[in-house]
């Protein structure tokens, strides 16, 4: 319970200055490619000078480039997984 509370608090703090990939269509732990959502979040974040937030979960992706933005997550709980 304490760990969940800590995760919620950290997520709230990080989200204040970030754009979450969830808001751009990424879905954790579903084995579906989240690359379009990740790219959209990065593009939007660069435009408004915010960070990109990767929440807890495993997000599958292909190739994408991170330029002009900081990507934040919840440590080992935020996983970007490239299967091939």
N, C-alpha and C positions, 0 to 999 in steps of 0.2 A: 504494500500500500504506500509506503514512504517513497519507493522508487517511482511509482506512478505519479505521485504528487510532484516529485522533483522534475520528472519529464514534462509534466504540464506547465510548471513554472518556467522551466528553461525554454520551452516552446513559445510561451507567451512573450518572453523577453526577446527572443530571436526574431519572432514574427513582426515585432514593432518596426524594424528597419529592413525587412526582407519581403520578397515575394515567394510564396510557396509554390512548388511545382504541382501540388494538388489543385491549385486554382487554375491551372492550365491543362488539366486533364490527366495527369499521372495518377495511377492507382497502384498502391503498394501490394506486393505479394500475389500478383495475378498472372505472371508469366507473359504478359503482353508488352510489346515494345513501348516504352515511355519516351523515346527519343523526341518525337514532335513536341510533347509537353515540356520537356527539359529545354529544348531549343527556344520555345516560345517564352518560357520564363526568363531565360538568359537575355533574350532580345528586349523584353519588357523592362527587366531590371537595369540594363545598360541605359535605356531611355530615361528612366526616372532616378538613376543613381542610387539604387538599392541593391542589397545582397539577394542571392537566391538561396532559399531554404529547402533542404532535403529532409523531410520528416522521417520518423521511424518507419522502417520497412525496407523491403528489397524492391528496387526499381530496375527493370531490365532496360538496356539501351544498346544502341549501336554507336557509331562514331559521332561525336560532337565536339565543338571547340569552346573553350572557356576563355573569353577575352574581355577585359574591361569590367569585370564583375568578381565579387567574392562569393564563393559557395560555402554555405554553413550547413551543419547538420547536428545530429545528436550522437556523435562519436560512432561506436560500434553498432548503434541501433539504426543508423542511416546507411543503407548499402546501395551503391550503384553497381549493378552486375552486368557485365558484358559477356554473354555466353560463348561467343565465338570471336 
